[in-house]
Amino acid sequence: MKQLLILSALLGFQLPLSADTLSLIPQPNEINLSENRLQLGDSLKITSEIPELATLVEFCQQTLNSKYPTASQGDHPTLITFRQAADGHKLGDEGYTLEIKADQPITITAATPAGFFYGFQTVLQVLPDSIEGTDASIQTLNITDQPRFKWRGMHLDESRHFFGKDFVKKYIDLLAAYKMNVFHWHLIDDGGWRLEIKKYPKLTELGGFRKGSGQGWRVTELAFPKSMEERDSTEVYGGYYTQDDVREIVAYAKQRNVRVIPEIEMPGHSLPAISAYPELACGGDLVSDGENWTPSKQNSYCAGKEFTFTFLEDVLKEVMELFPDEYIHIGGDEVVKAFWNQCPHCQTKMRELELKNTNDLQSYFIKRMEKFLNAHQKRLIGWDEITHGGLAPNATVMFWIGLNAIPETVTKGHEVIMTPMNPCYFDFAYAANSTESVYQWDPVPAQFRGTRFEKQFLGAQGNVWTEWMETTDRVEYMIMPRMLAMAETLWTESEHKNLSAFQHRLNNHYAALDARDIHYRMPVPQPNASTHIFSGSTTVTFQDPPAGFRVLMTTDGSKPTLQSTPYTQPIEVSEQTTIRAVLVKGDRISEETVINCAQFVPTPAEDRRPGLISEYVEGNWQRIPDFSTLENVTSSVIPAPSLDIRKRDDHFACRFTGYIEIPESGLYTFSLGSDDGSILKLGEITVVNHDGPHGFTTKSANALLEKGIYPFEVSYLEITGGQQLEVSITPPNGVKTQIPASMLSH
């Protein structure tokens, strides 16, 4: 038998299977794959002698019956057996083993229902599209598998835009299919209150419907009707979930091993509740907080009124009855405290408790809510702003922006969940948070890997904020295929991950997503290199597209359309050319891939000196500026690109120019890791464009180069936040390294 690392299964996904390859996402952590095959019978039957699994067995059998019309009808079934793990097993709470042997039952061994559920997903993946006929067989194998992280989540904001029960179930199905186990349901925010609370019916009657059409997102214009008469006579947008809806969804998720974590925002982002119940607002004369990114009206509960806490405790009592999970997410983010600063109730409370400032008042607020939740056997999660003013003693922190607080948080014993904007915000454009950057990210910061603190990193999730997602199609486009990369990042141990292998396997999943009617982002053509600099001629080729897709292209630099030329054979290029290509499927068309081809112009070797010319300038830009138009630029010579030349930490730009010596002809990969934007050019050709505002992420591109000396330029932009720049090269058949100073000159 030969040992291979392969991928794990998806609920209900049947993908092509060959004798030596399985396209499974996320990848299992260990597999033995043999050359033998198991001939399938004329039906499929699940068996188990474990009484506690009766409900799961019934669910799994129904799944098989719905996918295979003959699954329950034949006289010679293939048996799928659930077997209890022996004492002393090391499968954990969600692990399993799967054994497929010739002429024997398929056997799943686990210690928990979750383990059996995930083992069954793998079986579904391995099974062929049809079990009818004499040729239906599957690969024999042995898998031992369990996840790296216990929190493998996806978030969905339904306050800004409301999608309804059917879509939420479809969303949960996707999570279960990819072995994700947490649905973070963002039900309350400034855009609307989406959860029925029986004691306070106006929360949904009025707070569930904002004025306007719901198209677009204009936060400063958010407003809600003040009465049912106004609601019925005004254009409004919204909706909400009844408590029966919630019970139905929670039960649906539980059957699929998905936990549902509600988020009840407090003390900020609470405009709908304050609009419906004005007694929750602060006193004082302030009308607007003066910010442009918040509602023009007050959206933070008054922290000085006892009624605020009575109201929230009443709400949470009903929430806890609906959601059985141990966690309740209370938000805690982006609390604009201008109203607290001038509110007589808040100021009285601060004097009474001897609080120094409104950060301390927020800490008091969060600690008080945690004490209430803990008394009801619930645990509090909040966004990382809950660290301001002092962290509640038992809180779990979900980090999205204040990453500098991670060391203190974990050293004090708190558990954390990682959701940094880059790469976890799936509302960001793919150019900012690419599928590749999600896959290459490690949720555990480097300084904590292999330490005693690593276990406090529960996992991570993709966040889906829906200000600009008005339809379910748009949500699906923004999450797929990034969600698949997140699923593998959270399940598979780092040493078993490989980006190119993942991308190859991903190609086999688009047909399955089509079968589920998922409006995913189209894949793009994959050329042998996006930059070709050559002497004589070069050859441009494209990888075979996923099944059902075609490559269409132009060679004159024009934009491809559905009527453009199909790619059928390698393209020989002997002069400067721009090739633009897209993938199409039906009437859908992908984003462009651009291939720049140019003749190599040798640079004389003499009169070059070590190092690059560095230029530095300060200013406020959102994109890298044109240095030729700037004043007050200072310059120096440094060995290699470095941000040590900066004179401050925000609002500056750098450019590094000179030459790079390529020691041999072949395919090179250039990589830019930056926070914020960066661009790498060879001569006039942009090889890597990683411009714009974003946290630290890496973007790479291939260049097919001749041996020689090339004009070289790296530009960098820092807006605010962290400052980081890494410029790397991977030579032909080599390893990725920072570009050494020995390759650079000016």
N, C-alpha and C positions, 0 to 999 in steps of 0.2 A: 504494500500500500504506500501511496505517496502523500505527504502532508502538504496541503495547500491552505492558504487563508482565503476564505470566500465571504460572501455577504449574507446577511440574514433576511428573513422573509417579511412579506407584506400581507396584511389581511385582504384576501380576495384578489391578489394580483397574480396572474399567471404570465410568466415571461418565458422567452425561448431558452431552452436548456440543451447544451451539447454534452458530449461524453466527458469533457474535461473542464467545463466552465459553468459556473452558476452566477447569474447576475442578481445578487441579493443586496438590498440596502435596508438597514445598516449592516456592516460587515461583522459576522461572528468572529470571536476571538480565537477559535481553534476549530479546525476541521481536518478529518482524514477522508480522502476521496479515493475510492477504488475504481477499477476498470469494469466491475460487474454491474449488472442492472437488475432491478426488480420488475418482473413482468406483472402488470396490474390486472386485477380481476375485472369483472363486469360491473362492479359496484364498490362503494366505499362505506365502511362501517366503523364507528368509534366505539371502543369498549373500555371499561374501567371497573375495577372492583373496589374503588374508593368511594364510599357513600357520599362524602362531602362534595364530590365533583359532579353529582348528577345534573345539576343545573348547567354547569359548564359543558358537560358532554352533550346535553340536549342542544345547547346553543351552537356548538361546533358542528354537530350533525346537521342542523338546519342550514348552517352556512354551506356545507358540502352539497346538500340537497338543492339549494338555490342555484349553485354554480354548475352542477352536473345533473342534468335531468334524470340520468339513470343511476344516480348514486345510491338510491335506496331500493332499486328494483331487481337487481341481479341475484343469481343463485350462487355465485362464486365471488364473494366480496374480498377486497383487500382490507385487512384489519389495521386500524390505527389504535394502539393500546396506550393508555395512560398508566404509568407505573410510579408508585411512591418511591422517593429517594430513600436510600438506607440511612440509618443513623451515622453521623460523622461525615455527611456529605459536605461539599464546599461550593454548593450552587447558590447560596445566598437566598434572598427573598424573591428574586426574579429570574434566576438562572434555570437552565434546563440542559439535558442532553437529548440528542436525537440520533437514533440508530435506524438505518435502512439497510437491510441485508436481503440477499436473494432468497426467495421462497420462505420468508418469515414475516410476521407482522411488523409494521412500522411502529417503533416504540419511542415514546416520549417519557422521559424520567424527570421529575421535578419534586420540589418540597412544598410548593405553594400553588394555589390556582393561577397566580400571575405567571409562574414558570411554565405551567402547562399551556396557558394561553399563548405565550410567546413561542413555545415549541410548535404549537399548532399553526401559527403564522408561517413558520419556516416550512412546514409540510405543505401548506397552501401554495407557497412559492415554488416548491420543488415539483409539485404536480403539473402535468401537461395541460394544455387547453382542453383536451378531450380525453375521456377514459374509454371511449368506444373503439372497438376494433382490436385487432390482434397485435398492433404495433405499439400500444400504450405501455410505456415502461419508464422508469425513473432511475437516476443514478444511485448506486449504493454508497453510503457515506456514514460518518460518525461525527457529530458536532457536539462540542462542549462550550457553553456560552453563558455569559451574564453581562450586565451593563456596567460601564465605568462609573456612571453617576446615577443617583436615585431620583433626581429632579430633572426630567427631560420634557420640557414644556413648550407650549405655544400660547400666546396671549391673543386676545381679540377684544378690541375696543368697540362696544356697541352703543356707547353714549353719543359719540359724534355722528355715527350713522348706524341705523338699526336694520338688522338683516333677517331676523325671525327664526323660528324653531327649526324649520327644515334645514336651513343652512347650517345652523349650529350642530345639528346631528351629522351632516355631511362633513363638517370640520372635525368633529370628534372621530368619525370613521377614518379620516386621513391620519390623525394622530395615532390611533390604534394600529393602523396598517404599517406604520414606520416605527413601532415600538416606543412611541412617546407616551408619557403617562400622566401629564399634567395639562389641564385646560384652565388657564388663568382668564377668568371671565370679568372683563372690565365693564361693570354695569352702571356705574355712577360717575358722572363728570359734568363739566359745564354744559355739554351738549344735550343732556337729557337724563332723567331718572328712569331706569328701565326695569325696576323690580317692584312688584306689588308689595306694599306694606299696609296691612289691614288697619292698623291703628291710626295711620296717617294717609288716608286715601288721596289727598290732594297731591302727594308726591308724584303719583302717576297720572292722575286726572289732569293736572295742570303742568307739573314738572316733566311729564313724559312727552310733551308736545311743544316744541319751540316754534315761534313765529317764523313764517317764510316757507320756502319750497323745500328746504333741505339741500339744495344744490350749492356746491362750493362750501367754503368755510370762512366766515368773517367773524372772528371771535369777539371783536369789540361791539358787534351788532346783536349779539345773542340776547333774546328776550323771550319771556314766556307769558301766556295769557294769565290774567288775574282771576278769572271766573270761568265757569263752564259756558256761560252765555258768550263771553268773548272768544273762547276756544271754538265754539260752534259757528261763530260768524266771521272768523278770521282764517286766512290761509295758515295752516300749521303743518309741521312735519314731525313724525315720531312714531311711538309705539312702546309697548312694554310687555314683560312676561308676567303672567299670573303665577301665583304660587303653585298651582297645579302644573303649569308649564315647566316650572323649575324642577319639581319633583320628577316629572317625566324625563327631563333631560339628564338629571343627576343619575337616575336609574339606568338610562340608556348608556351613559358613560361608564358607570360601574361595571356593567356587563362586558365592557370592552377594556377593562383595567385602566380606565382614565379617571384621575381625580379631578374634581371641579372645585377650583379655588375662587370664590367671589371676591371682587374688590369693591369696597364701600368707601369711597374717597372721603377723607377728613384730614385736617380741618379746612383745607383749601379745595378748589375745584368743585364747589358745592352750590353753584348758582341756582339750579332748579329747586333745591330744597328751600333755600332762602327766599326765592321768589314765591313759592307756594306757602311758606310759613315765615312771614317777615319778622316774627319775634325771635328768630334765630340770628338776626343781624346785629352788628355792633351799633352802639349809640354814637353820638358825635355828629358834627356837621359835614364831614368829608363825603363828597358825592362820588368822586372817581379816584382811583389810586394813582392815576397819572401814567400808568404803564400802557404800552401799545400791544402787548402780547396776551393781555388778560381781558375778560369782559369789562365793559365800561361800568358795570354795577358791581357791588360787593359780592365776592364769591367765596369768602372764608367765614366759617361759623364764628360767632362771638365766643371767645374763650373765657369770658368773665361771667357769663350767665349760667346759673345752675340748670335752667331749662335746656340749654344746649346738650348737656350731658344726660339729662333725663331722656330727651328725644333720641339721642344716639344709642343709649342703652336699650330703649324700647325697640329701635330699628334692629339692633344687633340680636336681640332675643328672637325676633322672627327670622333673621338671617341664619342664626345657628340652628334653628329647627329645620330649615330647608336644606342646609349644606352640612353633611355629616363629617367632612374632612376636619382634621385637627387644626388646619390653618384658616385664618381670616386675614385677607389683605386690607389694610386700612389706608393705603395711599401715603399721605404725609408729605407729598412733594409740592414744590412750587407754591408754598404758602406766602402770599403777598401780605405783609404785616402792616401796611400803612394804616389800615383801619384799626388794628389793635393799638397802634401807637397813640391814636387820638380818642379811643373809646373809653369812656369813664368806667364802664364795667370791667374791661380788661386791665386798666390801670389800677383800679381798686384791688383786683385779684392779685396783681403783681406786688403791690405793697403788702397785702395780707400774707403772701407766701415768701416775701423778701426775695423776689426774683429780680435779677439785674437788668434783663432786657427781654425782648419778645422771642429770642431764640430759647431762652429759659422757659418762657410761657408755652412755647410749642412743645418743649420736652415734657413739661408738666401735663399738657394735654394728652400726649401720646402715652406717657406712663400711666395716666389714669385710665385710659381706654384699655391698655394692656392688662392692668390689674383686674378690670371687669371681665375681660376675655379669659384670663387665667382662672378666675374663680368659677368659670363655666367650662373648664377643661379644654379651652381653645388656646391656640398660640397665635401671636401677632406677627405679621409680615408687613414691612413698610419699605417704600423707596428710600434711597440713602440719605435724603434730607432728615430722616428721623434721628440721624446721628448728631444733628445740630443741637447744641445746648445740653447734651447728655443723653445717652441711649437708654431706652427702657431695658430693665435687667434681663428679660428673657426673649427679647425681640430677635427675629431673623431679618437680615437686611438684604434687600434686593438692589444691587448696585447698577446704576445706569449712567451717572455723571461724576459723582464725587469719589473717584477711584482712589484718591490720596488717603481716604479714610479707611481703606481696607486693612492695612497692617494693624492699626489700633483696634479695629473691630474684631479681627480674628484672634489677636493676642489676648483680648479680654474674654475670649471663649464663645463669641457669638458665631452662629452659622450664617453663611452668606449664599446668595444666588446671584449669578453673574448675568447681567443684561446690558453691557455697555452699548452706547449708541452705535459704535463701530465694533463689531459687525452685526449686532443683534437687532437693530431697528429695521424691520422689513418694510417700513413705510418709506425709508430712504431709497433713492434711485439705485438701480443695479450698478451704475457707474461708481457710486460711493460705497455701497456694501454689496460686493459681488458674491455670487455663489462660491467662487474660489476662496474669497477671504473668509467667509463663514466656515468653510471646510478646514482651512489652514489654522484657524484660531484655536487656542487652548484656553478653556475656561479658568484654569488655575494659573495665576501669575507665576512667572518663572521662579521668583524668590521663595515660593511656598511649595513647589513640587518636590516630593521626596522628604518633606518635613512632617512633623507631627500635626501641623495646621492643615495639611491638605484635605483631611477628612471633613473639615468644616465647610468646604466648598461643596454644597449639596448638588450643584449642577448649574443649568442655565436654561434660557428659553429665547425664542424669537418673539419680539414685540411687534404688534400690528396696530398702530395708531391710525385711525380711519378718517382724519380730517378731510383727506382728498381721495377717499375711497367710497364712492357713492353706491356702488353695485357689488354684488357678490363676484361677478367676473373680475372686477378690478382687484378684489381681495385675493382671489386665486392667482391672478397674474403676479401679484407682489410677493406671495409666499412660495410659489412653486417656480423653480426648483430649489430655492434657498432652504426650504424646510427639510428637504432630503439631506442636504449637507449638514444642517444642524442635527438631524437625527443620528447620523453616523458620528459626528463629533462627540455626541453625548453618550453613545452606546459603546463605541469601539475604542479600545486602548490605543494610545497615541502611536505606539510602535507598530501597530497593524494597519495604520492608515496610509494611503498613497493617493495623491490627488489625481494623477493621470489614470490610475486604475478606476477610481471613483467616476471620473468623467466618462470613461469607456462604459462602465456599468450603467451610468445614468441614461445613456442613449437607449438602453433596452427598456426603460420605464415609461417613455412617452406614450407608447401604445396603451399601456395600462392606465395612465392618467386620462387618455382619451376615452377609454371605456367607462371611466368614472365621471366623464363630462367635466373635467377640470380645465379651466381656461388658463393654462400655464404660460409663462414667458417662453417664447420660441427659442430653441437653441440656435446658435450661429455657426456658419461654416468654419471649419478648422483647417487653415492652410499649413503647409510645411514650414513656412516662416511668414511673418507679416512685413518684414523688411528684407529685400534682396539687394545687395550691392556686389556687383560682379564685373569680371573682365570677360569680354566675348559674349556669353549668353548665360541664362539661368533657366531653371525649370520650376514652375509653380504648380503644386498639386494640392488637392484637398482630401481629407480623410473621407471615407465613406460616410454618408449622413445616416442618421437613425432611420429605421424602417418606415417607409411611407413619406419621407422627406426628399426633396430635390434641391440641388445647388443650382441657382441661376446667377449669371454674372455679366458684367460688362468689362471691356478692356480699354475703353476710351475715357474712363474717369466719370462717366455719367451714372446717375442713380439707377440701380436695377429695379425692374418691375416684373410683373407676372408674365410679361411677353419677352423678357430678356433671354439670352442664349443659355441653354443648359450646359453645365459642366459634364463632359463625358470622357475627357482624356487629359493628360498633362499638357500644360501651356508653356511653350517655348518662348522666351522673351530675350531680345537682343538689343533693346533700346529702352530709354526711360519710359516707364509705363505705370499707370495706376489701375489696378484691378479692384473692382468692387463686387462683392458677392453676398447673396442672401440665401437662406433656406426657406422653402415654401412647402406648405402642406394644405391642400385644398385651396381656399382663398386667403389663408393666413400667410403672412410674410414676416420674416425675422428682421432684426436690426442688421445693419451692414457690417461686414468685415472688409477692411481696406488693406490691400497689399501694395506697398510701394517698392518699385523696382528701379534701380539707377545704376549707371556705369560707375565703376570704381575709378577715382582720380587719385593717383598716388601723391602723397605728401612727402616732400624732400626730408630726408633724415637729418640733415645738418641744421645747425643754428637752433636747435631745440634745447630747452633747459628744464630741469626737473620741476614738477609741481604744476598747479593750475592757477590761473588768475581768478581771484575771488572778488566779487562785487557785493556790496551791502548797502541797502537803502531802507529807510523807515517810511511807513505810510499805511493807509487803510484801504486794502483791496480785498475782493472776493476771488479773484483769479490772479495768476502770476502776471505782473505788469511787463510792458515792453521796456526793457532797460534803456533802449536807445532814445527814449523820450523823457527820461527822468533826470532830475537834478539832485544834487547833494548825495551822489553815489561815491562811497569810499571803496578803494581797491587795495589788494595786497596779493602776495603769492603764498599759497599754502600747499602742502604735499598732496592732499586729496580733499574731496568735498567734506566739509565739517561745519557744524553750526556754532563752533567755538568763536567764530568771528562776530557773533551777534553782540549788540550793546544793550539789548533789552529782550524780554521774553515774549512780547506780543507785538503784532502789527509791524512786521518787517518782511523783506524779501532778499534772497541771495541768488547770485548766479556764479557758476564755476565754469570757466572756458579754457580750452587748450586742445590737446591731442591725446588719443588713446592708441596704443600699439597692439594690434591683433597678431599674435605670434604664429598662428596657423590658420589655414582656410577651414571653414566648417560652420556648423550651426551653433550659435551662441544664444544664451538667454540672459537678457538684462532685466533686473528687478529693482523697483523703487519702493521702499517702505517709508512712508512719511505721514506726518501730522503737522500741518495740513497738506497743501498741494505740492506736486513736484512734476517735472518734465525732463526726459532724457532725449537728447538729439545726437545723431551722427550726421555731420554736415547740415544740410537743410532738411533732413528726414527726421520727423518725430517718431522715435522708436517706442517710447513708453509715455503715455499721457495720463498722469495721475493727479491732475489739477483739481482745484476747488476745495471748499471747506469740508474737512472730515477728520475723524480721529485716526490713530495709527492703523493703517492697513497697507498691504503689499500688492503691487500690480506688476505683472511680468509680461514680456513679449519676446518672441524669437527673432533673430536676425541671421540670415545666411550671408557670411562675410568672406571676402578674400583676405589673405595675409597682407598686412600693411599698416599704415598709419592713417588715422581718420580724425577729422575735426570732431571735437567732443564737447558737449555742453550739458550741464545739469542746472536746472532752475528750481527754486524752492520758495514757498510762501507760508508764512505763519500768520494766522489771524488771531485767535485767542486759545487759551488752554495749553496743552502740552506742545513741546517742540521736539521733533525727532526726524532724522533723515538717515536712511540706510541705502547705499548704492552698491548693488551686487552684480556679479557676473558668474555665469556657469559656462565653462568652455566645452567644446565637443568631448563627450564621454568623460566629463570631469564633474567636480562637485561645486556647489554654490559657495562663493566667498565674497567678502567685501572687495571691491576693486582695489588692488594694491597700488601704492604710490609708484611702484616700479613700472607700471604700465602707462603712467600719465606724464605729460610734459606740456610746455607752452612755448 
